Amino acid sequence: MRGTGGRRVSVVRTGWIRRWPRNLRADLWTVRPDPLPLSVWLRWLPHGLLCLAAFGVTLGDAAQLRDNGHLGAWPAFLVALASGCAVVLALRRPVAGWWLSMTKTLVGAVAVHGKLGSVSGVAFTWPWTAAGIIAHLLVLLLLALRVRTRAAVEALALTALLTYLLEAGWGGAHHQSTGVVTVVLSTVVVVLGSALRGRREARAQLVEQTTLTAGERARRTLLEERNRIARELHDVVAHHMSVISIQAQVAPHLVERPPRELVENLAGIRQNALEALTELRRVLGVLRSENPEDPYGLGHPGNGAAPHAPQPTLDRLDALIENTRAAGLDVTCEVTGKVRPYAPGVELSAYRIVQEALSNALRHAPGSRVRVEVAHLRGGVRLAVTNSRPRHPGPPSTGAGHGLLGMRERAAMLGGTVTAAGTPAGGFAVAAFLPRDGTPSAPPPGPAPIPSPSPSGEPTA
């Protein structure tokens, strides 16, 4: 086993060595643009400071090359200008700026090499000038901030290699060595730049993940609410299938001597209805609520009979209001207009909208007074649930925030409308209109809540 592990490590190392020239060429043999991103608060300030630093590096390097390096004015200026241009170029093309800085260092070291020690008592900083070190450190920092860590390490290794070849491999007369200082400072700069780049990428990934999570949560909430609506509509369909089965069974007894064909057809209708009802019950067994202890959805235990109870209608509003009062909320109810027959889906959705509004008031506006208004109109039913300012703030909400979403889904499915907003008195109001037969129609005119923020947060969210 020990021998196998050694061969495996040897193979990995050999593969990395073979790929290293290709990786180096891909990382550093490029002039692709990679601009320094703008600062959120400072905007162009970092770019301006770097340009100012490049100007200072150019002036300082030119003076040092001319005075201590004994180069001519124009050669010294051109070599120093390359240092400043490398910093400015690295703002947009960091790899190209790094190559320019390396080339400038090599050209400057060769140009000054013959004049080293020519003046007694003057020790020239070689192979890197003081201004050249500052320029190269800035270039390495800009490089490490925008390229992969591998490319930054490769640039650092080539910097150290160039320094070693110039100082140890070629050498020169009396001078002040800057090789060790340059390599040490370059290492610190590359580590710092790579760390800052990793931190920036981690924050960007966190923001992206947070955005994706919020989107997924919203989609999941929508699917959950639609699943709940589908479950209740299944219950309504199951009820009608039961009625069809019973009517098909009773119909032959309403005729004195029914024809045999009629009896057979009615028996077939009843059999098909029973089979459909059986399948619906299987589906409902999966879609039923997983919390049978809270039949009213108010966060308080009930009698556990919710999974097998019929779907509620407006006739059961009194029981819902009594249950809410028992939970500690002061609720009054006013019913106006002549009670008219509604489609089953309208009855169910009207009940659920009032239930959700009362549940939100109970959770988010404790101690408030709630008024429920049900107006039976010619074209449909209008609902309004308004709560006053809460006596004390409610606990923070930990739900997914799909109360208002569910109300709007139900109303939109039936061609109705739902509005919800804060009231001038500091409470919250939910108003809804549902067409009588569940088909879209223009709602009758009526008062709408005034949009204003509620002090209790977002009761319906």
Secondary structure, 3 states (H helix, E strand, C coil): CHHHHHHHHHHHHHHHHHHHHHHHHHHHCCCCCCCCCCECCCECHHHHHHHHHHHHHHHHHHHHHHHCCCCCHHHHHHHHHHHHHHHHHHCCCHHHHHHHHHHHHHHHHHHHHCCCCCCCCCCCEECCCHHHHHHHHHHHHHHHHHCCHHHHHHHHHHHHHHHHHHHHHHCCCCCEECHHHHHHHHHHHHHHHHHHHHHHHHHHHHHHHHHHHHHHHHHHHHHHHHHHHHHHHHHHHHHHHHHHHHHHHHHHHHCCCCCHHHHHHHHHHHHHHHHHHHHHHHHHHHHCCCCCCCCCCCCCCCCCCHHHCCCCCHHHHHHHHHHHHHCCCEEEEEEECCCCCCCHHHHHHHHHHHHHHHHHHHHHCCCCEEEEEEEECCCEEEEEEEECCCCCCCCCCCCCCCHHHHHHHHHHHCCCEEEEEECCCCCEEEEEEEECCCCCCCCCCCCCCCCCCECCECCCC
